[in-house]
């Protein structure tokens, strides 16, 4: 069978409806997967495809979307099914009609509501990916240790394997040894996080509902999500005002956001190359200066 026939077979098994799967259009904007909007009888779906060995990545994304759907304040696409054949893996999602104009305040208040969902430990019950990089979520009771070992140290070791040695590694070692001082007066609850919340992973439906998608879910400091919203341009004043009104941030966030965004810049360095090296080193310099 063809790829579309295999996907249609999976949709039929998941929904109990048998129909022809008809591509509507390819969807751009991603740099990891291929994506398209399809029709299946009277229904519409959003399909991601990649190489067959990456099925686990799609299964983790589906589990993450299901976790995020615990929050009723944001529109999150429902996972329908995932599967693979000899060449390809796929993930089928509810199709959201995006492209509308919405209230940034509703997105900010909705994110605060998402962060009110908590659990007892940091991490999650399964690993997933940040972009295409493995993201280790083994649960831990201590947030500083979790961020040190499962986030920054992991990315720094990956950078070393990718050939980024020298000053990046020496700076990284210094930061790993002392960044706990940034948490002297900050003990975050383990909040449900989107995990990869930049501008490309949020939008509004045509009816104006705030929507988030393409997650890298785990439970951690809510500041990590807020920090990433500021990394590539920001979400606008209305978003931050509404979040602050719903759940004010601690004063130390202004410094800790650099610590949290360092993880993403290191990941970009590892995924996309040396164009991010100077930015990573600059962030390390600022953090180490703050800690002296």
Secondary structure, 3 states (H helix, E strand, C coil): CCHHHHHHHHHHHHHCCCCCEEEEEECCCCCCCEEEEEEECCEEEEEEEEEHHHHHHHHHHHHHHHHHCCCCCCECCCEEEEEECCCEEEEEEECCCECCCCCHHHHHHHHHHHHCCECCCEECCCCEEECCEEECCCCECCHHHHHHHHHHHHHHHHHHHCCCCCHHHHHHHHHHHHHHHHHCCCCCCCEEECCCCCHHHEEEECCCCEEECCCCCEEECHHHHHHHHCCCCCCCHHHHHHHHHHCCCCCCHHHHHHHHHHHHHHHHHHHHCHHHHHHHHHHHHHHHHHHC
